[in-house]
Amino acid sequence: MHAQPSESSHKPRKIPPIAAVAFDLDGLLVNTEELYQEVGTELLLRRGCVFGPDLLHAMMGRPQAVSLQTMIDWHSLTDTVETLAAETHTIFSVLLETRLRPMPGAVALLDAMDASGIPRGVATSSGPEFAMDVLGRVGLRDRFAFILTSADVVHGKPHPEIYHKAASRLAVAPGAMLVLEDSQAGCQAAVAAGAVVIAIPGGLSRSHDFTGVNYIAESLADPHIYSSLFQSGSIAILPHPSSAIGHSTHDSLDD
């Protein structure tokens, strides 16, 4: 159940100047979340099970070992995490060859950040080999100062550890770091870390609860992302995704 926004939730809140940015990877920079859905569907189809939306929600944004264990527990499968991981890799490799692409607005946003000298890194629940491979395939690997993965943390999202580490690597206070995320677990991690958070839900995460984020955008091309990076001002807290996505708060960004 979604948290109900309070009266104060609609009021613009002054945000500090953004000094650096941390990007999620899957479903935020590249379209791997939709590919994961196809992989999960195929995995469970082979076992006579259905990959329903509730299971997808429970798995999304979490480290692979956690996600696959969730799948095993959900359907009482006899497989091990290692077996499913190997099968996932085989199916996924085929999809990556022809279906992988950057998310809309990703390259243009990185170009704008290059022009302004804004430092940034990636903070993902994926493993290091996968993250480096995917970013390399779409030509984005060298556009980040660092790539933090599941191998760099003890606690995966929604724990804030990865975003505390991202702020440390960027040499900024968490409150001066903008985090761009697409999932509930990722946003919870970033909010708990004390970052400024913009959620960009994909087709698979629009029903997630984004309570506590500063704004919910349509895509990485949303002008509010550019405003938060390149203008000082305030940004409204929009906690309910079903009514807030695409909701204009442009006036709240102007001082």
C-alpha positions as CSV (number, residue, x, y, z in Angstrom):
1,M,0.0,0.0,0.0
2,H,1.3,3.4,-1.0
3,A,2.0,6.1,1.7
4,Q,-0.5,8.9,1.4
5,P,1.1,12.3,0.7
6,S,0.7,14.8,3.4
7,E,-0.2,18.5,2.8
8,S,3.5,19.4,3.3
9,S,4.5,16.8,0.7
10,H,3.3,19.1,-2.1
11,K,5.3,22.1,-0.9
12,P,8.6,22.8,-2.7
13,R,11.7,22.0,-0.6
14,K,14.9,23.9,-1.1
15,I,17.7,21.6,-2.2
16,P,21.4,22.2,-1.9
17,P,23.6,22.7,-5.0
18,I,24.2,19.4,-6.6
19,A,27.9,18.6,-6.6
20,A,27.9,15.1,-8.1
21,V,25.5,12.4,-9.4
22,A,25.2,8.6,-8.8
23,F,23.3,6.6,-11.4
24,D,21.7,3.2,-11.0
25,L,22.3,0.9,-14.0
26,D,19.5,-1.6,-14.8
27,G,16.4,0.1,-16.0
28,L,17.9,3.5,-15.5
29,L,20.9,3.7,-17.9
30,V,20.1,0.6,-20.0
31,N,17.0,-1.4,-20.7
32,T,18.1,-4.5,-18.9
33,E,15.1,-4.6,-16.5
34,E,12.8,-5.4,-19.4
35,L,15.2,-8.0,-20.6
36,Y,15.4,-9.5,-17.1
37,Q,11.6,-9.9,-17.2
38,E,11.9,-12.0,-20.3
39,V,14.7,-14.1,-18.7
40,G,12.6,-14.6,-15.6
41,T,9.5,-15.5,-17.7
42,E,11.6,-18.1,-19.6
43,L,13.2,-19.6,-16.5
44,L,9.9,-20.2,-14.8
45,L,8.1,-21.3,-18.0
46,R,10.6,-24.1,-18.2
47,R,9.6,-25.1,-14.7
48,G,5.8,-24.8,-15.2
49,C,5.5,-21.6,-13.2
50,V,4.5,-18.0,-13.9
51,F,6.6,-14.9,-13.5
52,G,3.9,-12.6,-12.1
53,P,4.0,-8.9,-11.3
54,D,4.2,-9.4,-7.6
55,L,7.3,-11.6,-7.9
56,L,8.9,-9.1,-10.3
57,H,8.3,-6.3,-7.8
58,A,9.9,-8.4,-5.0
59,M,13.0,-9.1,-7.1
60,M,13.5,-5.7,-8.8
61,G,16.5,-3.6,-7.8
62,R,18.1,-6.2,-5.6
63,P,21.3,-8.2,-6.0
64,Q,21.1,-11.3,-8.2
65,A,21.6,-13.8,-5.4
66,V,18.8,-12.2,-3.4
67,S,16.5,-12.0,-6.4
68,L,17.0,-15.6,-7.4
69,Q,16.5,-16.8,-3.9
70,T,13.3,-14.9,-3.8
71,M,12.2,-16.7,-7.0
72,I,13.1,-20.0,-5.5
73,D,11.2,-19.4,-2.3
74,W,8.2,-17.9,-4.1
75,H,7.6,-21.0,-6.2
76,S,9.3,-23.6,-3.9
77,L,11.8,-24.5,-6.7
78,T,14.3,-27.2,-6.1
79,D,17.0,-25.3,-8.0
80,T,19.9,-23.6,-6.3
81,V,20.8,-19.9,-6.8
82,E,23.9,-21.0,-8.6
83,T,22.0,-23.2,-11.1
84,L,19.5,-20.4,-11.8
85,A,22.3,-17.8,-12.2
86,A,24.1,-20.0,-14.8
87,E,20.8,-20.5,-16.7
88,T,20.1,-16.8,-16.5
89,H,23.5,-15.9,-17.9
90,T,22.9,-18.2,-20.9
91,I,19.5,-16.8,-21.7
92,F,20.5,-13.2,-21.0
93,S,23.6,-13.4,-23.2
94,V,21.5,-14.0,-26.3
95,L,19.2,-11.1,-25.5
96,L,22.1,-8.7,-25.0
97,E,23.4,-9.3,-28.5
98,T,20.4,-7.8,-30.2
99,R,18.2,-6.0,-27.6
100,L,20.4,-4.0,-25.3
101,R,20.2,-0.2,-25.6
102,P,20.7,3.0,-23.5
103,M,17.5,4.3,-21.9
104,P,16.0,7.4,-23.6
105,G,17.8,10.6,-22.6
106,A,20.9,8.8,-21.1
107,V,23.5,9.9,-23.6
108,A,22.2,13.5,-23.9
109,L,22.3,13.9,-20.1
110,L,25.8,12.5,-19.8
111,D,26.8,14.9,-22.6
112,A,25.4,17.9,-20.7
113,M,27.1,16.8,-17.5
114,D,30.4,16.5,-19.4
115,A,30.0,20.1,-20.6
116,S,29.4,21.3,-17.0
117,G,32.1,19.1,-15.4
118,I,29.8,17.3,-13.0
119,P,31.4,14.2,-11.6
120,R,29.4,11.0,-11.5
121,G,29.5,7.3,-10.8
122,V,27.4,4.2,-11.1
123,A,25.9,2.3,-8.1
124,T,24.3,-0.9,-9.1
125,S,23.1,-4.1,-7.6
126,S,24.5,-6.1,-10.5
127,G,27.8,-7.8,-10.4
128,P,31.0,-6.3,-11.7
129,E,31.5,-8.4,-14.8
130,F,27.9,-7.8,-15.9
131,A,28.0,-4.1,-15.2
132,M,31.3,-3.6,-17.1
133,D,30.1,-5.7,-20.0
134,V,26.7,-3.9,-20.4
135,L,28.1,-0.4,-20.1
136,G,30.9,-1.3,-22.5
137,R,28.4,-2.7,-25.1
138,V,26.5,0.6,-25.2
139,G,29.6,2.8,-25.1
140,L,29.1,4.2,-21.6
141,R,31.7,2.4,-19.5
142,D,34.3,5.2,-19.7
143,R,31.8,8.0,-19.0
144,F,31.8,7.4,-15.2
145,A,34.5,8.0,-12.6
146,F,33.7,4.6,-11.0
147,I,31.3,1.7,-11.1
148,L,30.2,0.3,-7.7
149,T,28.6,-3.1,-7.8
150,S,27.3,-5.8,-5.5
151,A,30.9,-6.9,-5.0
152,D,31.7,-3.6,-3.3
153,V,29.1,-3.8,-0.5
154,V,28.0,-6.1,2.3
155,H,24.4,-5.0,2.2
156,G,22.5,-4.6,-1.0
157,K,19.8,-2.1,-1.8
158,P,17.5,-1.1,-0.1
159,H,20.3,-0.7,2.5
160,P,22.0,2.7,2.0
161,E,25.5,1.3,2.0
162,I,26.2,1.6,-1.7
163,Y,25.1,5.2,-1.8
164,H,27.2,6.1,1.2
165,K,30.1,4.6,-0.6
166,A,29.2,6.5,-3.8
167,A,29.2,9.8,-1.9
168,S,32.6,9.0,-0.4
169,R,34.0,8.1,-3.8
170,L,32.6,11.4,-5.2
171,A,34.1,13.3,-2.2
172,V,30.7,15.0,-1.4
173,A,28.2,14.9,1.4
174,P,25.3,12.6,0.6
175,G,23.0,15.7,0.7
176,A,25.0,17.2,-2.2
177,M,24.7,14.1,-4.3
178,L,21.8,13.5,-6.8
179,V,20.8,9.9,-7.2
180,L,18.9,8.8,-10.2
181,E,17.0,5.5,-9.7
182,D,14.2,3.5,-11.3
183,S,13.1,1.0,-8.5
184,Q,11.6,1.1,-5.1
185,A,14.6,-0.7,-3.5
186,G,17.1,1.7,-5.1
187,C,15.2,4.8,-4.1
188,Q,14.8,3.5,-0.5
189,A,18.6,3.1,-0.4
190,A,19.3,6.6,-1.7
191,V,16.7,8.3,0.5
192,A,18.1,6.4,3.6
193,A,21.6,7.6,2.6
194,G,20.4,11.2,2.7
195,A,20.8,12.0,-1.0
196,V,18.6,14.1,-3.3
197,V,16.7,11.5,-5.2
198,I,14.9,11.6,-8.5
199,A,13.0,8.4,-9.5
200,I,12.6,7.6,-13.2
201,P,10.2,4.6,-13.2
202,G,10.2,2.3,-16.2
203,G,7.2,0.3,-17.4
204,L,7.9,-2.4,-14.9
205,S,8.3,-0.1,-11.8
206,R,5.5,2.4,-12.2
207,S,3.5,0.8,-9.4
208,H,6.4,1.0,-6.9
209,D,6.2,3.1,-3.8
210,F,8.6,6.1,-4.2
211,T,7.8,7.8,-0.9
212,G,10.6,10.2,0.1
213,V,12.0,10.9,-3.3
214,N,12.3,14.5,-4.3
215,Y,10.8,14.1,-7.8
216,I,9.4,11.4,-10.1
217,A,10.4,12.0,-13.7
218,E,9.1,10.5,-17.0
219,S,12.6,9.8,-18.3
220,L,16.2,10.9,-18.1
221,A,15.2,13.7,-20.6
222,D,12.9,15.3,-18.0
223,P,13.7,19.0,-17.7
224,H,13.5,18.8,-13.9
225,I,16.6,16.7,-13.9
226,Y,18.4,19.4,-15.8
227,S,17.0,22.0,-13.5
228,S,18.2,20.2,-10.4
229,L,21.7,19.9,-11.8
230,F,22.2,23.3,-13.6
231,Q,19.9,25.7,-11.6
232,S,19.7,26.5,-7.9
233,G,16.2,26.4,-6.5
234,S,13.7,24.1,-4.9
235,I,12.0,20.9,-6.0
236,A,8.8,19.4,-4.8
237,I,8.5,16.0,-3.0
238,L,6.1,13.8,-5.0
239,P,5.7,10.6,-3.1
240,H,2.9,8.8,-5.0
241,P,4.0,7.5,-8.4
242,S,0.6,6.7,-9.9
243,S,-0.5,10.3,-9.7
244,A,2.9,12.1,-9.7
245,I,4.7,10.7,-12.8
246,G,4.9,13.5,-15.4
247,H,3.3,15.9,-13.0
248,S,4.6,19.4,-13.7
249,T,6.2,21.2,-10.8
250,H,8.3,23.5,-13.0
251,D,7.3,26.6,-11.1
252,S,8.6,25.2,-7.9
253,L,12.1,25.1,-9.4
254,D,12.2,28.8,-10.1
255,D,13.3,31.2,-7.4
